[in-house]
Amino acid sequence: MLDLLIKNGKVVDGTGCPAYRADLAIQDGRILEISASIETPARETISAENLVASPGFIDMHSHSDFTLLLHPQAESKIRQGVTTEVVGNCGGSPAPVPDAHFDDFMDYATGLGGFYKRVLKPEDWKWKTLSGFWGELGKGGLAVNVVPMVGHSTLRCHVMGYESREPDPAELFCMKKLLETELEAGIFGLSTGLIYHPGAFARREELAELAKVVKSFDGVYSSHMRSEGKFLFEAVEEALWVAAQSGASTQISHLKCETPVRWGTASRLLGMIERAREDGLRVHFDQYPYTAYHCALLEIFPVADKENGPEQMTRILRNETLRSGVMEKMKNPPRDWDNPMQGLDWGKVRLIGFTRKSYREFEGMTVEEIARKLALSPLEAVFRVFAEENGTLGMIVFSMCEEDICDIMKSPFGMIGSDGSSVAPSGPTAFKSVHPRYYGTFPRVLGRYVREKKVLSLEEAVRKMTGLPAEKLRLKDRGLLKEGSIADIVLFDAEKVADTSEFTCPHRFPLGIPYVYVNGRAVISRGEHTGLLPGKVLNRNSDTIR
Protein backbone atom coordinates (compact mmCIF):
# COMPACT_ATOMS: atom_id res chain seq x y z
CA MET A 1 0.00 0.00 0.00
CA LEU A 2 1.22 3.48 -0.87
CA ASP A 3 1.76 6.09 1.82
CA LEU A 4 0.22 8.81 -0.35
CA LEU A 5 -1.43 9.10 -3.74
CA ILE A 6 -1.86 12.50 -5.38
CA LYS A 7 -4.45 12.21 -8.14
CA ASN A 8 -4.68 14.22 -11.36
CA GLY A 9 -2.44 17.13 -10.47
CA LYS A 10 -1.03 19.63 -12.94
CA VAL A 11 2.60 18.59 -12.65
CA VAL A 12 5.20 21.36 -12.96
CA ASP A 13 8.32 19.32 -12.42
CA GLY A 14 11.00 21.97 -11.84
CA THR A 15 12.84 21.54 -15.12
CA GLY A 16 11.06 24.39 -16.91
CA CYS A 17 9.36 21.95 -19.29
CA PRO A 18 5.62 22.30 -20.00
CA ALA A 19 3.18 21.15 -17.33
CA TYR A 20 1.27 17.90 -17.72
CA ARG A 21 -1.47 15.97 -15.91
CA ALA A 22 -0.44 12.97 -13.81
CA ASP A 23 -0.82 11.02 -10.58
CA LEU A 24 2.05 10.83 -8.07
CA ALA A 25 2.63 7.80 -5.85
CA ILE A 26 4.64 8.39 -2.64
CA GLN A 27 6.25 5.59 -0.66
CA ASP A 28 8.86 5.75 2.14
CA GLY A 29 9.51 9.44 1.60
CA ARG A 30 10.17 9.20 -2.13
CA ILE A 31 8.24 9.50 -5.38
CA LEU A 32 7.66 5.91 -6.40
CA GLU A 33 5.77 6.55 -9.64
CA ILE A 34 4.48 9.37 -11.85
CA SER A 35 2.00 8.33 -14.51
CA ALA A 36 -1.34 9.23 -16.09
CA SER A 37 -3.33 6.89 -13.86
CA ILE A 38 -2.26 5.07 -10.71
CA GLU A 39 -4.82 2.80 -9.05
CA THR A 40 -2.65 1.33 -6.27
CA PRO A 41 -4.36 1.62 -2.84
CA ALA A 42 -2.93 4.29 -0.55
CA ARG A 43 -3.26 5.26 3.11
CA GLU A 44 -4.14 8.77 1.96
CA THR A 45 -5.41 9.95 -1.41
CA ILE A 46 -5.48 13.64 -2.36
CA SER A 47 -7.44 14.97 -5.31
CA ALA A 48 -5.28 17.60 -7.02
CA GLU A 49 -7.78 18.27 -9.81
CA ASN A 50 -7.52 22.04 -9.40
CA LEU A 51 -4.00 22.15 -8.01
CA VAL A 52 -0.46 22.40 -9.32
CA ALA A 53 1.97 19.77 -8.03
CA SER A 54 5.52 21.09 -7.90
CA PRO A 55 8.74 20.34 -6.06
CA GLY A 56 9.05 21.98 -2.66
CA PHE A 57 10.41 25.50 -2.97
CA ILE A 58 14.06 26.11 -2.05
CA ASP A 59 14.64 29.46 -0.36
CA MET A 60 18.11 30.33 -1.65
CA HIS A 61 18.64 33.17 0.81
CA SER A 62 17.27 32.75 4.31
CA HIS A 63 18.19 33.78 7.85
CA SER A 64 16.18 31.13 9.69
CA ASP A 65 19.29 29.93 11.50
CA PHE A 66 18.44 32.84 13.84
CA THR A 67 14.87 31.67 14.53
CA LEU A 68 14.60 27.90 14.10
CA LEU A 69 16.04 27.26 17.55
CA LEU A 70 13.04 29.12 18.97
CA HIS A 71 10.42 28.10 16.43
CA PRO A 72 11.23 24.86 14.57
CA GLN A 73 7.70 24.78 13.08
CA ALA A 74 8.92 27.40 10.55
CA GLU A 75 5.37 28.50 9.85
CA SER A 76 6.04 31.59 7.73
CA LYS A 77 8.16 29.53 5.34
CA ILE A 78 6.43 26.16 5.21
CA ARG A 79 3.05 27.79 4.60
CA GLN A 80 4.40 29.48 1.48
CA GLY A 81 5.64 26.17 0.12
CA VAL A 82 9.26 26.36 1.21
CA THR A 83 10.60 22.92 2.09
CA THR A 84 14.33 23.77 2.12
CA GLU A 85 16.09 26.89 3.41
CA VAL A 86 19.66 27.97 2.66
CA VAL A 87 20.88 29.64 5.85
CA GLY A 88 24.03 31.36 7.13
CA ASN A 89 23.78 34.19 4.61
CA CYS A 90 25.09 37.77 4.53
CA GLY A 91 28.25 36.73 6.35
CA GLY A 92 26.47 35.68 9.53
CA SER A 93 26.15 32.17 10.94
CA PRO A 94 25.47 31.05 14.54
CA ALA A 95 28.95 29.55 14.87
CA PRO A 96 31.88 28.96 15.11
CA VAL A 97 31.78 30.76 18.45
CA PRO A 98 35.06 32.38 19.46
CA ASP A 99 36.59 32.39 22.91
CA ALA A 100 38.82 35.45 22.58
CA HIS A 101 36.14 37.57 20.85
CA PHE A 102 32.98 36.09 22.35
CA ASP A 103 31.41 39.46 23.22
CA ASP A 104 32.07 40.74 19.70
CA PHE A 105 30.48 37.63 18.27
CA MET A 106 27.37 37.88 20.42
CA ASP A 107 26.95 41.55 19.53
CA TYR A 108 27.16 40.65 15.84
CA ALA A 109 25.40 37.29 15.62
CA THR A 110 22.49 37.77 17.98
CA GLY A 111 21.93 41.26 16.67
CA LEU A 112 21.65 39.85 13.16
CA GLY A 113 18.75 37.67 14.13
CA GLY A 114 17.17 40.08 16.57
CA PHE A 115 15.23 37.17 18.13
CA TYR A 116 17.79 35.13 20.06
CA LYS A 117 19.10 38.24 21.80
CA ARG A 118 15.69 38.71 23.39
CA VAL A 119 15.25 35.20 24.79
CA LEU A 120 18.69 33.55 24.92
CA LYS A 121 21.39 34.57 27.37
CA PRO A 122 24.95 34.80 25.99
CA GLU A 123 26.13 32.22 28.50
CA ASP A 124 23.71 29.72 26.95
CA TRP A 125 25.40 30.06 23.56
CA LYS A 126 27.52 26.93 23.75
CA TRP A 127 28.22 25.94 20.16
CA LYS A 128 31.89 25.96 19.18
CA THR A 129 31.32 24.79 15.61
CA LEU A 130 28.60 25.39 13.07
CA SER A 131 28.24 21.66 12.44
CA GLY A 132 27.75 21.25 16.20
CA PHE A 133 24.99 23.87 16.25
CA TRP A 134 23.08 22.21 13.42
CA GLY A 135 23.71 18.74 14.78
CA GLU A 136 21.99 19.64 18.03
CA LEU A 137 19.19 21.62 16.42
CA GLY A 138 18.43 18.81 14.00
CA LYS A 139 17.88 16.33 16.84
CA GLY A 140 14.73 18.11 17.95
CA GLY A 141 13.18 18.09 14.50
CA LEU A 142 12.45 20.84 12.00
CA ALA A 143 9.53 21.54 9.70
CA VAL A 144 11.89 22.29 6.81
CA ASN A 145 15.15 21.00 5.44
CA VAL A 146 18.18 23.20 6.03
CA VAL A 147 21.24 23.86 3.87
CA PRO A 148 23.82 25.56 6.15
CA MET A 149 26.51 28.03 5.07
CA VAL A 150 29.25 29.46 7.27
CA GLY A 151 29.49 33.24 7.56
CA HIS A 152 32.67 35.12 6.66
CA SER A 153 31.95 37.79 9.29
CA THR A 154 31.58 35.04 11.88
CA LEU A 155 34.96 33.59 10.90
CA ARG A 156 36.59 37.03 10.92
CA CYS A 157 35.04 37.86 14.28
CA HIS A 158 36.33 34.56 15.64
CA VAL A 159 39.90 35.41 14.64
CA MET A 160 40.11 39.23 14.64
CA GLY A 161 37.08 40.64 16.41
CA TYR A 162 35.95 43.94 14.89
CA GLU A 163 39.39 45.17 13.89
CA SER A 164 39.41 47.30 10.73
CA ARG A 165 42.52 45.95 9.00
CA GLU A 166 43.83 43.17 6.83
CA PRO A 167 44.52 39.84 8.52
CA ASP A 168 48.15 38.94 8.94
CA PRO A 169 49.25 35.62 7.40
CA ALA A 170 48.64 33.70 10.62
CA GLU A 171 45.13 35.13 10.98
CA LEU A 172 44.23 34.36 7.37
CA PHE A 173 45.57 30.83 7.83
CA CYS A 174 43.37 30.46 10.92
CA MET A 175 40.26 31.62 9.03
CA LYS A 176 41.00 29.18 6.22
CA LYS A 177 41.45 26.30 8.64
CA LEU A 178 38.18 27.13 10.41
CA LEU A 179 36.45 27.18 7.04
CA GLU A 180 38.05 23.88 6.04
CA THR A 181 36.86 22.28 9.27
CA GLU A 182 33.26 23.31 8.63
CA LEU A 183 33.33 22.28 4.97
CA GLU A 184 34.84 18.90 5.87
CA ALA A 185 31.95 18.43 8.30
CA GLY A 186 29.44 18.96 5.46
CA ILE A 187 28.65 22.69 5.49
CA PHE A 188 27.77 23.83 1.96
CA GLY A 189 29.87 26.95 1.52
CA LEU A 190 30.80 30.46 2.61
CA SER A 191 28.74 33.65 2.64
CA THR A 192 29.89 37.25 2.93
CA GLY A 193 28.15 40.40 4.10
CA LEU A 194 30.41 43.12 2.76
CA ILE A 195 28.08 45.96 3.64
CA TYR A 196 28.15 44.93 7.32
CA HIS A 197 30.94 44.96 9.86
CA PRO A 198 33.32 43.24 10.37
CA GLY A 199 32.96 41.73 6.87
CA ALA A 200 33.21 45.19 5.33
CA PHE A 201 36.81 45.43 6.53
CA ALA A 202 37.91 42.59 4.24
CA ARG A 203 39.70 43.32 0.97
CA ARG A 204 39.01 41.29 -2.14
CA GLU A 205 42.27 39.37 -1.82
CA GLU A 206 41.13 37.96 1.55
CA LEU A 207 37.82 36.93 0.01
CA ALA A 208 39.52 35.22 -2.92
CA GLU A 209 41.75 33.18 -0.62
CA LEU A 210 38.75 31.95 1.34
CA ALA A 211 36.76 31.30 -1.84
CA LYS A 212 39.61 29.09 -3.06
CA VAL A 213 39.00 26.89 -0.02
CA VAL A 214 35.32 26.73 -0.98
CA LYS A 215 36.30 25.75 -4.53
CA SER A 216 38.47 22.91 -3.24
CA PHE A 217 35.35 21.40 -1.63
CA ASP A 218 33.12 22.21 -4.62
CA GLY A 219 30.97 24.40 -2.38
CA VAL A 220 29.18 27.69 -3.01
CA TYR A 221 30.54 31.19 -2.39
CA SER A 222 27.61 33.53 -1.69
CA SER A 223 28.08 37.27 -1.43
CA HIS A 224 26.01 40.14 -0.13
CA MET A 225 28.04 42.64 -2.10
CA ARG A 226 29.77 45.77 -0.84
CA SER A 227 27.17 48.04 -2.43
CA GLU A 228 23.73 47.69 -3.99
CA GLY A 229 23.28 51.38 -4.70
CA LYS A 230 25.75 54.09 -5.68
CA PHE A 231 28.68 51.69 -6.16
CA LEU A 232 26.63 48.75 -7.43
CA PHE A 233 28.68 48.06 -10.55
CA GLU A 234 31.99 48.27 -8.71
CA ALA A 235 30.58 45.74 -6.22
CA VAL A 236 29.50 43.36 -8.98
CA GLU A 237 32.94 43.67 -10.54
CA GLU A 238 34.50 42.68 -7.21
CA ALA A 239 32.22 39.66 -6.83
CA LEU A 240 33.06 38.51 -10.34
CA TRP A 241 36.78 39.09 -9.69
CA VAL A 242 36.61 36.82 -6.63
CA ALA A 243 34.78 34.22 -8.73
CA ALA A 244 37.47 34.40 -11.42
CA GLN A 245 40.39 34.28 -9.00
CA SER A 246 39.00 31.38 -6.99
CA GLY A 247 37.00 29.39 -9.54
CA ALA A 248 34.29 28.96 -6.90
CA SER A 249 30.63 28.56 -7.81
CA THR A 250 29.32 32.02 -6.93
CA GLN A 251 25.93 33.28 -5.80
CA ILE A 252 25.21 37.03 -5.67
CA SER A 253 22.74 37.73 -2.89
CA HIS A 254 19.41 39.57 -3.44
CA LEU A 255 20.42 41.27 -6.68
CA LYS A 256 18.75 44.66 -7.08
CA CYS A 257 19.10 48.29 -8.11
CA GLU A 258 18.64 49.55 -4.60
CA THR A 259 18.48 53.34 -4.83
CA PRO A 260 16.96 55.77 -7.35
CA VAL A 261 20.41 56.65 -8.71
CA ARG A 262 20.56 53.09 -10.10
CA TRP A 263 16.99 52.73 -11.38
CA GLY A 264 16.81 51.59 -14.99
CA THR A 265 20.22 49.88 -14.98
CA ALA A 266 19.09 46.26 -14.57
CA SER A 267 20.06 45.37 -18.14
CA ARG A 268 23.62 46.61 -17.57
CA LEU A 269 23.75 44.67 -14.31
CA LEU A 270 22.60 41.45 -15.94
CA GLY A 271 24.98 42.00 -18.86
CA MET A 272 27.95 41.87 -16.49
CA ILE A 273 26.78 38.53 -15.11
CA GLU A 274 26.03 37.10 -18.55
CA ARG A 275 29.49 38.05 -19.85
CA ALA A 276 31.10 36.43 -16.81
CA ARG A 277 29.17 33.25 -17.50
CA GLU A 278 30.27 33.34 -21.14
CA ASP A 279 33.84 33.45 -19.80
CA GLY A 280 33.18 30.24 -17.90
CA LEU A 281 32.39 31.57 -14.41
CA ARG A 282 29.68 29.73 -12.49
CA VAL A 283 27.71 32.78 -11.39
CA HIS A 284 24.05 32.97 -10.38
CA PHE A 285 22.02 35.27 -8.15
CA ASP A 286 18.92 35.32 -5.98
CA GLN A 287 16.16 37.94 -5.74
CA TYR A 288 13.13 38.83 -3.64
CA PRO A 289 10.01 40.33 -5.28
CA TYR A 290 9.57 43.57 -3.32
CA THR A 291 10.46 47.23 -3.85
CA ALA A 292 11.52 47.66 -0.21
CA TYR A 293 14.47 46.19 1.66
CA HIS A 294 14.91 45.53 5.37
CA CYS A 295 18.04 45.86 7.48
CA ALA A 296 19.27 47.33 10.77
CA LEU A 297 18.77 51.07 11.27
CA LEU A 298 22.50 51.13 12.02
CA GLU A 299 23.12 50.98 8.27
CA ILE A 300 21.67 54.48 7.81
CA PHE A 301 24.80 56.03 9.37
CA PRO A 302 28.16 56.91 7.77
CA VAL A 303 30.67 54.07 7.58
CA ALA A 304 33.31 55.44 9.95
CA ASP A 305 30.76 56.10 12.69
CA LYS A 306 28.96 52.75 12.59
CA GLU A 307 31.93 50.46 12.08
CA ASN A 308 32.23 49.49 15.75
CA GLY A 309 28.65 48.34 16.02
CA PRO A 310 25.38 49.61 17.52
CA GLU A 311 26.65 50.10 21.06
CA GLN A 312 29.43 52.44 19.93
CA MET A 313 27.01 54.24 17.60
CA THR A 314 24.67 54.76 20.54
CA ARG A 315 27.50 56.29 22.58
CA ILE A 316 28.33 58.62 19.69
CA LEU A 317 24.75 59.85 19.46
CA ARG A 318 24.64 60.53 23.20
CA ASN A 319 27.67 62.84 22.91
CA GLU A 320 26.57 66.27 21.70
CA THR A 321 29.83 67.07 19.88
CA LEU A 322 30.10 63.70 18.14
CA ARG A 323 26.40 63.71 17.28
CA SER A 324 26.79 67.09 15.56
CA GLY A 325 29.59 65.67 13.44
CA VAL A 326 27.43 62.74 12.33
CA MET A 327 24.55 65.06 11.52
CA GLU A 328 26.76 67.24 9.37
CA LYS A 329 27.98 64.25 7.36
CA MET A 330 24.43 63.01 6.84
CA LYS A 331 23.24 66.44 5.72
CA ASN A 332 26.24 66.86 3.39
CA PRO A 333 27.27 63.30 2.46
CA PRO A 334 30.91 62.76 1.38
CA ARG A 335 31.29 61.51 -2.20
CA ASP A 336 32.86 58.22 -1.18
CA TRP A 337 29.92 57.25 1.06
CA ASP A 338 27.33 54.87 -0.35
CA ASN A 339 24.54 56.90 1.25
CA PRO A 340 21.40 54.70 1.50
CA MET A 341 19.19 57.81 1.53
CA GLN A 342 20.48 59.19 -1.78
CA GLY A 343 17.45 60.18 -3.84
CA LEU A 344 14.99 59.27 -1.06
CA ASP A 345 12.99 61.17 1.54
CA TRP A 346 12.21 60.11 5.10
CA GLY A 347 8.67 59.17 4.16
CA LYS A 348 10.18 56.09 2.44
CA VAL A 349 11.70 54.70 5.67
CA ARG A 350 9.62 52.73 8.20
CA LEU A 351 11.10 51.85 11.59
CA ILE A 352 10.41 48.55 13.36
CA GLY A 353 11.50 46.76 16.53
CA PHE A 354 10.53 49.29 19.21
CA THR A 355 10.61 47.92 22.77
CA ARG A 356 10.20 51.05 24.94
CA LYS A 357 6.60 51.35 26.10
CA SER A 358 6.53 55.05 25.23
CA TYR A 359 7.60 54.28 21.66
CA ARG A 360 5.37 51.27 20.89
CA GLU A 361 2.99 53.46 18.88
CA PHE A 362 5.85 54.20 16.46
CA GLU A 363 6.07 50.58 15.28
CA GLY A 364 5.91 50.55 11.48
CA MET A 365 5.63 54.34 11.17
CA THR A 366 7.75 56.31 8.73
CA VAL A 367 10.52 58.53 10.02
CA GLU A 368 8.50 61.54 8.84
CA GLU A 369 5.53 60.43 10.95
CA ILE A 370 7.70 59.76 14.00
CA ALA A 371 9.41 63.12 13.62
CA ARG A 372 6.06 64.90 13.66
CA LYS A 373 5.04 62.99 16.78
CA LEU A 374 8.27 64.01 18.53
CA ALA A 375 8.28 67.56 17.14
CA LEU A 376 11.79 67.02 15.80
CA SER A 377 13.48 67.06 12.41
CA PRO A 378 13.67 63.61 10.77
CA LEU A 379 17.40 63.27 11.47
CA GLU A 380 17.00 64.31 15.09
CA ALA A 381 14.14 61.80 15.44
CA VAL A 382 16.31 59.01 14.01
CA PHE A 383 19.14 59.89 16.40
CA ARG A 384 16.83 59.95 19.44
CA VAL A 385 14.98 56.69 18.86
CA PHE A 386 18.18 54.86 17.83
CA ALA A 387 19.97 55.91 21.01
CA GLU A 388 17.03 55.31 23.34
CA GLU A 389 16.38 51.87 21.82
CA ASN A 390 20.11 51.08 22.23
CA GLY A 391 20.67 50.59 18.52
CA THR A 392 18.34 47.62 18.09
CA LEU A 393 15.86 49.13 15.62
CA GLY A 394 15.35 47.92 12.07
CA MET A 395 14.24 49.83 9.02
CA ILE A 396 12.22 49.00 5.94
CA VAL A 397 13.22 51.27 3.06
CA PHE A 398 11.09 51.73 -0.09
CA SER A 399 13.86 52.44 -2.55
CA MET A 400 13.44 50.27 -5.66
CA CYS A 401 11.29 50.37 -8.79
CA GLU A 402 9.21 47.45 -10.02
CA GLU A 403 10.46 47.69 -13.60
CA ASP A 404 13.95 46.70 -12.44
CA ILE A 405 12.52 43.85 -10.37
CA CYS A 406 10.72 42.52 -13.45
CA ASP A 407 13.80 42.83 -15.67
CA ILE A 408 15.98 41.01 -13.15
CA MET A 409 13.35 38.32 -12.62
CA LYS A 410 13.34 37.45 -16.32
CA SER A 411 16.98 36.35 -16.24
CA PRO A 412 17.39 32.57 -16.49
CA PHE A 413 20.30 32.75 -14.02
CA GLY A 414 18.27 34.07 -11.09
CA MET A 415 16.62 32.20 -8.23
CA ILE A 416 14.20 33.25 -5.52
CA GLY A 417 15.26 34.00 -1.94
CA SER A 418 13.24 35.60 0.83
CA ASP A 419 16.11 37.20 2.78
CA GLY A 420 13.85 36.48 5.76
CA SER A 421 13.55 34.19 8.73
CA SER A 422 11.03 31.53 9.70
CA VAL A 423 8.60 33.21 12.09
CA ALA A 424 4.94 32.93 13.18
CA PRO A 425 2.08 35.16 14.30
CA SER A 426 2.31 33.63 17.79
CA GLY A 427 5.10 32.46 20.04
CA PRO A 428 8.58 33.87 20.58
CA THR A 429 8.97 35.31 17.07
CA ALA A 430 5.66 37.19 17.00
CA PHE A 431 6.69 40.22 19.06
CA LYS A 432 8.59 41.90 16.25
CA SER A 433 7.38 43.46 13.01
CA VAL A 434 8.98 41.92 9.96
CA HIS A 435 9.21 42.50 6.23
CA PRO A 436 6.32 40.84 4.33
CA ARG A 437 8.89 38.76 2.45
CA TYR A 438 9.14 36.54 5.56
CA TYR A 439 5.61 35.29 4.76
CA GLY A 440 4.94 36.06 1.12
CA THR A 441 7.99 35.81 -1.16
CA PHE A 442 7.10 32.66 -3.09
CA PRO A 443 3.32 33.20 -3.30
CA ARG A 444 3.99 36.77 -4.45
CA VAL A 445 6.09 35.52 -7.37
CA LEU A 446 3.38 33.05 -8.36
CA GLY A 447 0.47 35.43 -7.84
CA ARG A 448 1.73 38.85 -8.87
CA TYR A 449 4.53 38.09 -11.32
CA VAL A 450 3.21 34.90 -12.95
CA ARG A 451 -0.58 35.16 -12.87
CA GLU A 452 -1.13 38.94 -12.86
CA LYS A 453 1.84 40.60 -14.58
CA LYS A 454 2.93 37.57 -16.65
CA VAL A 455 6.61 38.36 -16.17
CA LEU A 456 7.34 34.62 -16.00
CA SER A 457 5.59 31.49 -17.12
CA LEU A 458 4.48 29.18 -14.33
CA GLU A 459 7.02 26.58 -15.42
CA GLU A 460 9.92 29.06 -15.41
CA ALA A 461 8.95 30.48 -12.02
CA VAL A 462 8.87 27.01 -10.48
CA ARG A 463 12.27 26.22 -12.07
CA LYS A 464 13.73 29.29 -10.37
CA MET A 465 12.33 28.08 -7.04
CA THR A 466 13.24 24.40 -7.31
CA GLY A 467 15.31 22.80 -10.06
CA LEU A 468 17.81 25.60 -10.54
CA PRO A 469 18.68 26.07 -6.85
CA ALA A 470 18.94 22.30 -6.39
CA GLU A 471 21.35 22.21 -9.32
CA LYS A 472 23.38 25.10 -7.90
CA LEU A 473 23.65 23.37 -4.53
CA ARG A 474 24.19 19.97 -6.20
CA LEU A 475 21.40 18.53 -4.06
CA LYS A 476 20.79 14.84 -4.60
CA ASP A 477 17.23 13.79 -5.49
CA ARG A 478 15.67 17.15 -4.62
CA GLY A 479 14.30 20.06 -6.63
CA LEU A 480 12.56 17.99 -9.31
CA LEU A 481 9.44 15.87 -9.47
CA LYS A 482 10.71 12.62 -10.95
CA GLU A 483 10.54 8.99 -9.99
CA GLY A 484 13.04 8.24 -7.23
CA SER A 485 13.21 11.84 -5.98
CA ILE A 486 12.65 12.69 -2.33
CA ALA A 487 9.04 13.74 -1.83
CA ASP A 488 9.39 17.43 -1.05
CA ILE A 489 6.14 18.50 -2.75
CA VAL A 490 3.88 21.56 -2.82
CA LEU A 491 0.27 21.53 -4.01
CA PHE A 492 -1.03 25.02 -4.79
CA ASP A 493 -3.89 26.67 -6.62
CA ALA A 494 -2.36 28.71 -9.45
CA GLU A 495 -5.53 30.84 -9.71
CA LYS A 496 -5.68 31.72 -6.02
CA VAL A 497 -2.13 31.64 -4.66
CA ALA A 498 -1.27 35.06 -3.23
CA ASP A 499 0.65 36.77 -0.46
CA THR A 500 -1.47 38.56 2.15
CA SER A 501 1.34 39.90 4.36
CA GLU A 502 1.49 43.71 4.39
CA PHE A 503 4.06 46.17 5.68
CA THR A 504 1.61 47.43 8.30
CA CYS A 505 0.36 43.92 9.18
CA PRO A 506 3.07 41.43 8.22
CA HIS A 507 2.26 38.33 10.29
CA ARG A 508 -0.28 36.90 7.84
CA PHE A 509 -0.14 33.61 5.95
CA PRO A 510 -0.57 33.37 2.17
CA LEU A 511 -3.52 31.93 0.31
CA GLY A 512 -3.83 29.02 -2.09
CA ILE A 513 -1.27 26.52 -0.71
CA PRO A 514 -3.24 23.73 0.99
CA TYR A 515 -0.60 20.96 1.05
CA VAL A 516 3.15 20.89 1.69
CA TYR A 517 5.11 17.65 2.08
CA VAL A 518 8.64 17.43 3.46
CA ASN A 519 10.49 14.15 3.00
CA GLY A 520 7.14 12.55 2.17
CA ARG A 521 5.29 13.73 5.29
CA ALA A 522 2.52 16.34 5.39
CA VAL A 523 3.54 19.46 7.30
CA ILE A 524 0.69 21.49 5.80
CA SER A 525 -2.54 19.57 5.19
CA ARG A 526 -5.78 21.21 4.13
CA GLY A 527 -4.18 24.55 4.88
CA GLU A 528 -3.22 23.76 8.49
CA HIS A 529 0.12 22.95 10.13
CA THR A 530 0.14 19.32 11.26
CA GLY A 531 2.86 19.84 13.86
CA LEU A 532 5.12 17.28 12.19
CA LEU A 533 8.84 18.09 12.02
CA PRO A 534 10.26 15.82 9.30
CA GLY A 535 12.89 18.25 8.00
CA LYS A 536 16.59 17.39 7.86
CA VAL A 537 19.79 19.36 8.24
CA LEU A 538 21.35 18.48 4.89
CA ASN A 539 25.02 17.58 4.67
CA ARG A 540 27.16 18.36 1.64
CA ASN A 541 29.02 15.08 2.06
CA SER A 542 25.91 12.87 1.85
CA ASP A 543 23.05 14.92 0.39
CA THR A 544 24.71 16.24 -2.76
CA ILE A 545 25.78 14.81 -6.10
CA ARG A 546 29.48 13.99 -5.80
DAFEN-V367157 format. One line per field, one symbol per residue. ss: DSSP state (A for helix, B for strand, O for the rest). phi: phi as a letter, one per 30 degrees, with the letter a starting at -180 (. if undefined). psi: psi as a letter, one per 40 degrees, with the letter a starting at -180 (. if undefined). Layout:
BEGIN
ss = ???
phi = ???
psi = ???
END
This chain:
BEGIN
ss = OBOBBBBBBBBBOOOOOOOBBBBBBBBOOBBBBBBOOOOOOBOOBBBOOOOBBBBOBBBOOBOAAAOOOOOOOOAAAAOOOBBBBBBOOOOOOOOOOOOOOAAAAAAAAAAAAOOAAAAOOAAAOOOOOAAAAAAAAAAOOBOOBBBBOBBAAAAAAAAAOOOOOOOOAAAAAAAAAAAAAAAAOOOOBBBBBOOOOOAAAOOAAAAAAAAAAAAAOOOBBBBBOOOOOOOAAAAAAAAAAAAAAAOOBBBBOOOOOOOAAAOOOAAAAAAAAAAAAAOOOOBBBBBOOOOBBBBBAAAAOOAAAAOOOAAAAAAAAOOAAAAAAAAAAAAOOOOOOOOOOOOOOAAABBBBOOOOAAAAAAOOOBAAAAAAAAOOOAAAAAAAAAAAOOOOOBBBBBOOOAAAAAAAAOOOOBBBOOOBOOOOOOOOOOOOOOOOAAAAAAAAAAAAAAAAOOOOOAAAAAAAAOAAAAAAAOBOOOOOOOOOOBOOBBBBOOOOOBOOOBOOBOOOOOBOOOBBBBOOBBBBBOOBBOOOOBBOBOOOOOOBOO
phi = .ddabcchdddcdjdjdedadacbccbhibddabadaccddbdbbcdcecbccbdedcddbbbddcbddcbddhddcddcjdcbcccidhicbdadddcdbddddddddddddicdddbcdedddcdcbdddedddddddjbdbdbcdccdddddddecbicdcadddedddeddddddeeddddjddlbcbbdcccceddddddddddddddeedchccccbdddabbeceddddeddddddddciddcbddgdacdbedcdicddddddddddddddjdccbacaccbcbcbaddeddceeddcdcjdddddddddcedddddddddddbddddcdddcdiccddccccbjdbdedceddeidddedddddchbdeddddddddddchicdcbccdbccdededddddddccbcbdhbcdbadbjdcddcdbdedecbedddddddccddchdbdeddddedcbdddddddiddibjbcadjdddcbccbcddbeadcdbddbddbddcibdbbcbhicdccbhibddidbcdbddbddbcbdc
psi = hidihhhfihhheeeeiiiihiihhhhfeihdihidhhehiidhhhhfdfihhiiiihhegifeeeddddgeefddddeeehehhhififehieiihiddfddddddddddddeddddehideegeheiddddddddddeiidiihhhiihddddddddebfhgiiiiddddddddddddddddeeieahiigeeiiedeehiddddddddddddeefahhhhhidiebdfdddddddddddddddeihhhhighigdideeieedddddddddddddeeighaiiiifieiihaiddeeiidddeeeidddddddeehddddddddddddghidehgheeheiieeehihiehdhdeedeeheiidddddddefiidddddddddddefeeiiihhgeiiddddddddeheeiihhdfiihaieiaeeeehiiiedddeddddddddecddefdiidddddddecddddddefhhfieihiheihghhhhihdeehiiehidegdghiiiegdhhhhfeihdhhfeiheeigeiihihdddeih.
END
